[in-house]
């Protein structure tokens, strides 16, 4: 984190505000990765009747919501000096905001049912249906004319970002992923213990 936030160079156009990228991009990555994982576990839980999928969804939804909020917040901080405004109804920004709302619905939705099993199944179906938002987020900068820049890193082309920014970005992304994974493991274990206590 010190490497990314203090030792990495300023951008010739963005200056020191480019450092927001080292928080914003990993948070965006984890917000989508978390929901993708929840979608997979929802399918597994419903198709094979494996309750662990519901446990994972319950445990990691707040993590996904947190990273999505950080993504939106840092995006606003980054957008103000770059675009001259805190927020625009851009396709990418709007679809990420929708993802945040979806996370909040998931967190509160399953608890609104008196029958937990029914609530978790309906929530899993909602997650699967809502996963249509993931490709919209990913390809919004391609499908529509947006202010948000396209992906700087693509497996089909050379990176459009200099290595002096690439290395800290990769470092921060790996660090954020490890932190997210650790928190997820802790929360999953806590969720399992909580359910055992209620039996």
Secondary structure, DSSP 8 states (H G I E B T S, - for coil): -HIIIIIS--BTTTBGGGGGHHHHHHHHHHHHHHHHHHHHHHHHHHHH--THHHHHHHHHHHHHHHHHHHHHHHHHHHHHHHHSSS----HHHHHHHHHHHHHHHHHHHGGG-SSHHHHHHHHHHHHHHHTHHHHHHHHHHHHS--SS---S-BTTB--SS-HHHHHHHHHHHHHHHHHHHHHHHHHHHHHHHHHHHH-
